[in-house]
Amino acid sequence: MADTLTGRTSEAPDAVPEFPMPRQSRCPFDPPPALKDLQQEGPLAKVRLWDGSESWLVTRYAEQRALLGDPRVSADTGRPGYPAKAGPEAGEGKLSFIMMDDPEAVVPHD
């Protein structure tokens, strides 16, 4: 069966790439070669996470901006349906990068 957003076929479970992907040692800021390949294929790609679950990876800038600007997207882990699994494997109790930004904070401007 073909995935309409990525054009990839999903016949074999091994067809889903692991994420995060290995980087080359040339420059730590260069995206992994496999990510560049996914960007060429389409704006969304299904990937396999560290715990074996599958998720969608947004690979292109324009689609990332549209998604992050959508009010339905939230970093609030208390919100119903938040897509995270807590447990020792996920570093339960540790501060995550996504949790460092306080979207509710108001900074006064002079």
Residue frames relative to the residue before (quaternion, step in Angstrom):
aa qw qx qy qz dx dy dz
M 1.0000 0.0000 0.0000 0.0000 0.00 0.00 0.00
A 0.3440 -0.7516 0.5276 0.1962 3.62 -0.86 0.89
D 0.3817 -0.6830 0.5760 0.2367 3.52 -1.09 0.77
T 0.4143 -0.7632 0.4371 0.2342 3.60 -0.54 1.15
L 0.6893 0.4856 -0.3013 0.4452 3.61 1.05 -0.60
T 0.7872 0.3221 -0.1706 0.4975 3.57 0.99 -0.74
G 0.4036 -0.7135 0.4829 0.3079 3.57 1.16 -0.45
R 0.5259 0.6275 -0.4153 0.3966 3.59 1.25 0.07
T 0.3868 -0.6741 0.5617 0.2836 3.54 -1.20 0.39
S 0.2445 -0.7891 0.5501 0.1223 3.57 -1.04 0.75
E 0.2412 0.8034 -0.5127 0.1833 3.59 1.02 0.75
A 0.7808 0.2647 -0.1424 0.5477 3.60 0.90 -0.88
P 0.4836 -0.6757 0.4583 0.3156 3.61 -0.87 0.86
D 0.6177 0.5543 -0.3461 0.4375 3.61 1.15 -0.49
A 0.5298 0.6430 -0.4085 0.3728 3.61 1.25 -0.20
V 0.6085 0.5326 -0.3564 0.4680 3.61 1.24 -0.31
P 0.3441 -0.7701 0.4958 0.2066 3.62 -0.56 1.10
E 0.5180 -0.6169 0.4997 0.3183 3.55 -1.24 0.57
F 0.0527 -0.7806 0.6221 0.0296 3.55 -1.14 0.70
P 0.4828 -0.1904 -0.8491 0.0990 1.62 -1.76 1.74
M 0.4665 -0.6884 0.5011 0.2395 3.52 -1.24 0.58
P 0.5596 -0.6065 0.4294 0.3669 3.58 -1.10 0.57
R 0.3109 -0.7389 0.5733 0.1696 3.54 -1.10 0.82
Q 0.4803 -0.6101 0.5304 0.3402 3.52 -1.27 0.33
S 0.5420 -0.6693 0.4117 0.2978 3.58 -1.10 0.61
R 0.4220 0.7262 -0.4642 0.2813 3.63 1.21 -0.05
C 0.7919 -0.1087 0.1259 0.5876 3.57 0.64 -1.10
P 0.4281 -0.7325 0.4598 0.2623 3.61 -0.67 1.02
F 0.6568 0.5176 -0.3141 0.4494 3.61 1.21 -0.32
D 0.5396 0.6054 -0.4105 0.4169 3.60 1.23 -0.19
P 0.4735 -0.6542 0.4947 0.3212 3.60 -0.94 0.77
P 0.5971 -0.5559 0.4240 0.3934 3.58 -1.14 0.50
P 0.5932 -0.5853 0.4050 0.3761 3.63 -1.02 0.68
A 0.6447 0.5266 -0.3339 0.4423 3.62 0.97 -0.78
L 0.6256 0.5210 -0.3410 0.4699 3.61 1.10 -0.63
K 0.6153 0.5320 -0.3469 0.4669 3.59 1.02 -0.73
D 0.6292 0.5283 -0.3289 0.4656 3.60 1.03 -0.78
L 0.6597 0.5040 -0.3086 0.4643 3.59 0.95 -0.88
Q 0.6200 0.5457 -0.3419 0.4483 3.61 1.03 -0.74
Q 0.6524 0.5125 -0.3114 0.4634 3.57 1.05 -0.74
E 0.6709 0.5230 -0.2948 0.4353 3.58 1.09 -0.71
G 0.7638 -0.2965 0.2168 0.5307 3.60 1.03 -0.64
P 0.6512 -0.5590 0.3555 0.3703 3.58 -1.27 0.26
L 0.7650 0.2448 -0.1519 0.5760 3.60 1.23 -0.35
A 0.0128 0.7841 -0.6203 0.0153 3.54 -1.09 0.73
K 0.3877 -0.6885 0.5563 0.2573 3.53 -1.02 0.77
V 0.0359 -0.7966 0.6032 -0.0159 3.59 -0.93 0.95
R 0.3968 -0.6857 0.5565 0.2504 3.54 -1.30 0.43
L 0.3099 -0.7759 0.5290 0.1488 3.58 -0.77 1.09
W 0.7710 -0.4010 0.2632 0.4189 3.56 -1.37 0.18
D 0.7363 0.4217 -0.2289 0.4771 3.59 1.06 -0.72
G 0.6145 -0.5711 0.3348 0.4291 3.59 1.31 0.15
S 0.5477 0.6005 -0.4125 0.4114 3.60 1.22 -0.18
E 0.3703 -0.7128 0.5489 0.2314 3.55 -1.25 0.38
S 0.0358 -0.7828 0.6211 -0.0153 3.54 -1.14 0.74
W 0.4739 -0.6370 0.5178 0.3187 3.55 -1.32 0.16
L 0.1923 -0.7577 0.6177 0.0862 3.54 -0.99 0.94
V 0.2615 -0.7411 0.5993 0.1522 3.57 -0.80 1.03
T 0.2022 -0.8602 0.4647 0.0571 3.57 -0.36 1.26
R 0.7617 0.3647 -0.1974 0.4977 3.60 1.14 -0.39
Y 0.6452 -0.5890 0.3579 0.3297 3.52 -1.13 0.84
A 0.6799 0.4966 -0.3121 0.4402 3.62 0.74 -0.99
E 0.6813 0.4711 -0.2872 0.4810 3.58 0.95 -0.83
Q 0.6076 0.5384 -0.3503 0.4671 3.61 1.09 -0.65
R 0.6535 0.5096 -0.3132 0.4639 3.60 0.92 -0.87
A 0.6617 0.5022 -0.3092 0.4629 3.57 0.90 -0.91
L 0.6663 0.5037 -0.3013 0.4599 3.58 0.93 -0.86
L 0.7227 0.4492 -0.2585 0.4572 3.59 0.79 -0.98
G 0.6528 0.4940 -0.3117 0.4824 3.58 1.23 -0.34
D 0.5414 0.6234 -0.3938 0.4039 3.57 1.29 -0.15
P 0.4494 -0.7207 0.4535 0.2700 3.63 -0.69 1.00
R 0.5851 0.5807 -0.3770 0.4222 3.62 1.20 -0.27
V 0.6324 0.4952 -0.3270 0.4979 3.61 1.27 -0.28
S 0.0587 0.8159 -0.5680 0.0905 3.56 -0.81 1.02
A 0.3571 -0.7035 0.5716 0.2254 3.57 -1.22 0.56
D 0.4478 0.6917 -0.4487 0.3460 3.58 1.27 0.17
T 0.2969 -0.7984 0.5010 0.1530 3.58 -0.30 1.28
G 0.6262 0.5428 -0.3406 0.4442 3.60 1.20 -0.29
R 0.5222 0.6497 -0.4036 0.3773 3.54 1.28 -0.18
P 0.5350 -0.6297 0.4444 0.3461 3.63 -0.91 0.83
G 0.8055 0.2706 -0.2156 0.4811 3.56 -0.97 0.90
Y 0.3615 0.7290 -0.5101 0.2787 3.61 1.22 0.15
P 0.3533 -0.7965 0.4579 0.1764 3.60 -0.62 1.13
A 0.4690 0.6491 -0.4802 0.3578 3.61 0.44 1.17
K 0.2391 -0.7341 0.6156 0.1578 3.50 -1.15 0.67
A 0.2028 -0.7737 0.5881 0.1199 3.55 -0.77 0.98
G 0.3365 0.7102 -0.5707 0.2383 3.53 -1.06 0.75
P 0.7194 -0.4421 0.2892 0.4509 3.57 -1.23 0.16
E 0.6223 0.5494 -0.3475 0.4360 3.59 1.06 -0.68
A 0.7122 0.4477 -0.2442 0.4825 3.58 1.09 -0.73
G 0.5303 -0.6443 0.4113 0.3668 3.59 1.24 0.09
E 0.0597 0.8372 -0.5387 0.0734 3.55 1.00 0.85
G 0.7892 0.2912 -0.2372 0.4860 3.54 -0.93 0.92
K 0.6355 0.4981 -0.3385 0.4832 3.59 1.22 -0.18
L 0.5011 -0.6418 0.4884 0.3139 3.56 -1.14 0.62
S 0.2510 -0.7727 0.5710 0.1175 3.54 -0.75 1.07
F 0.6329 -0.5370 0.3966 0.3922 3.58 -1.15 0.57
I 0.6611 0.5160 -0.3126 0.4460 3.58 0.94 -0.85
M 0.6822 0.4865 -0.2832 0.4666 3.60 1.18 -0.51
M 0.5469 0.6585 -0.3884 0.3413 3.62 1.20 -0.18
D 0.6768 0.4684 -0.2859 0.4907 3.58 1.13 -0.51
D 0.2159 -0.7787 0.5768 0.1200 3.57 -0.71 1.02
P 0.2390 -0.8157 0.5078 0.1399 3.60 -0.10 1.23
E 0.6637 0.5134 -0.3057 0.4499 3.59 1.19 -0.41
A 0.5194 0.6595 -0.4165 0.3489 3.61 1.23 -0.31
V 0.1970 -0.7586 0.6114 0.1093 3.53 -1.03 0.83
V 0.1558 -0.7855 0.5952 0.0669 3.56 -0.69 1.09
P 0.3478 -0.7506 0.5145 0.2258 3.61 -0.57 1.09
H 0.2019 -0.7628 0.6050 0.1065 3.55 -1.05 0.82
D 0.3652 -0.7374 0.5272 0.2120 3.56 -0.93 0.89
